[in-house]
Amino acid sequence: MNKMFVCLSVLAVALAAGGCRGGASAQQKQDLSHMNARQRDEAGREAAANLRRTELKEDADTKVADIRYRASDDTFVYTLILKKIASPKVLDTARRRKLDAMLHKEGRKEICRSRNMRDLMVHGRYSVEYRVLARNGRALSSPIHISARDC
């Protein structure tokens, strides 16, 4: 399951490319926190477009179907498909609840592990949401919304 949270870097890609392996510098943090809503939306749309070009990938277990930016709440929305589960109906209620809890826990853990992501969520006021679907396109769990409060 950890494989599906590999593509977590939203704007962290830009920070890492700029040589910021240890997180954002004080100046970058200040720049992020001083961005207004329009600037955040513009940067978010640009980052989502870049991520769609580079991060839409597929492996044996998962497929990243879409990455988009939702401007209403500054959220990057990832749509993930778990290929090994044909339909949510194959899971009974207890197993679905367990899967839902595990997806939420692993998603938060992987996002919060990255210092760049934490800096972007805290100072840039961005968040990430995962929509996990079965192979037939139906939701397997509730959307996993991760914000700075979760880290």
C-alpha positions in Angstrom: 0.0 0.0 0.0 2.9 2.4 0.5 3.6 2.4 -3.2 0.4 4.4 -3.9 1.7 7.3 -1.7 5.0 7.6 -3.6 3.8 10.5 -5.8 3.1 12.8 -2.8 5.4 15.7 -3.7 3.2 18.6 -4.8 5.3 21.7 -4.8 8.0 19.8 -2.9 9.3 18.8 -6.3 10.1 22.4 -6.9 11.8 22.8 -3.6 13.9 19.6 -4.1 14.8 20.7 -7.6 16.1 24.0 -6.2 18.4 22.1 -3.9 16.3 22.2 -0.8 16.6 18.6 0.5 16.2 19.7 4.1 12.9 21.6 3.6 12.2 25.2 2.6 14.6 28.0 3.5 13.5 30.8 5.8 13.0 33.0 2.7 11.0 30.4 0.9 8.8 29.9 3.9 8.2 33.6 4.1 7.4 33.8 0.4 5.0 31.0 0.7 3.2 32.5 3.7 2.9 35.9 2.0 1.2 34.6 -1.2 -2.3 35.8 -1.6 -5.1 33.6 -2.8 -4.7 34.4 -6.5 -1.0 33.6 -6.3 -1.6 30.4 -4.5 -4.2 29.3 -7.1 -1.9 30.2 -10.0 1.0 28.3 -8.4 -1.3 25.4 -7.6 -2.7 25.1 -11.1 0.8 25.2 -12.5 2.1 22.6 -10.1 -0.9 20.3 -10.8 -0.2 20.6 -14.6 3.5 19.7 -14.0 2.5 16.8 -11.8 0.1 15.5 -14.4 3.0 15.5 -16.9 5.4 13.7 -14.6 3.6 11.8 -12.0 0.7 10.0 -13.8 2.1 6.5 -13.6 1.1 3.0 -13.2 2.5 -0.1 -11.6 1.2 -3.6 -10.9 -1.0 -2.6 -7.9 -1.9 1.0 -8.4 -2.5 3.7 -11.1 -2.5 7.4 -10.5 -5.4 8.3 -12.8 -5.5 12.1 -12.3 -4.0 15.0 -10.4 -5.9 18.2 -10.2 -6.0 21.4 -8.2 -9.1 22.5 -6.4 -8.9 26.3 -5.9 -11.8 26.6 -3.5 -9.7 25.1 -0.7 -6.2 25.1 -2.1 -6.1 21.3 -2.4 -4.3 18.9 -4.7 -6.6 16.0 -5.5 -5.0 12.7 -6.5 -7.2 10.0 -8.0 -5.7 6.6 -7.3 -7.0 3.2 -8.7 -6.2 0.0 -6.8 -6.1 -2.6 -9.6 -6.3 -5.7 -7.5 -9.7 -4.8 -6.1 -12.3 -5.2 -8.9 -15.2 -3.7 -6.9 -16.0 -2.4 -3.4 -18.6 -5.1 -3.2 -15.9 -7.8 -2.8 -15.1 -6.4 0.6 -17.4 -6.9 3.6 -18.2 -4.0 5.9 -15.5 -4.8 8.5 -12.7 -5.2 5.8 -13.8 -1.9 4.2 -13.6 -0.1 7.5 -10.2 -1.6 8.2 -9.0 -0.6 4.6 -10.4 2.9 5.1 -8.5 3.3 8.4 -5.3 1.9 7.0 -5.4 4.2 3.9 -6.0 7.3 6.1 -3.2 6.3 8.5 -0.7 5.5 5.7 -1.6 8.6 3.7 -1.0 10.9 6.6 2.2 9.2 7.6 3.7 9.4 4.1 2.7 13.0 3.5 4.0 14.2 6.9 7.3 12.3 6.5 8.5 14.7 3.9 9.8 18.0 5.3 9.2 19.8 2.0 5.5 18.7 2.0 5.1 19.8 5.7 6.6 23.2 4.8 4.3 23.6 1.9 1.3 22.7 3.9 2.1 24.8 6.9 3.5 27.9 5.2 1.9 27.7 1.8 -1.5 26.7 3.2 -1.9 23.8 0.7 -3.5 20.4 1.4 -3.6 17.1 -0.4 -6.6 14.8 -0.9 -6.6 11.2 -2.2 -9.6 9.6 -3.8 -9.0 5.8 -3.8 -11.1 3.9 -6.3 -11.5 0.2 -7.2 -10.7 -1.0 -10.7 -14.4 -0.4 -11.8 -14.1 3.3 -10.7 -16.2 3.1 -7.6 -14.9 4.6 -4.3 -13.2 2.2 -1.9 -12.9 4.7 1.0 -13.9 8.2 1.9 -11.6 10.9 0.5 -8.4 11.1 2.4 -7.8 14.8 3.2 -4.5 15.8 4.6 -3.7 19.3 5.8 -1.1 20.9 8.0 -3.1 20.1 11.1 -2.6 16.4 10.4 1.2 16.7 10.6 
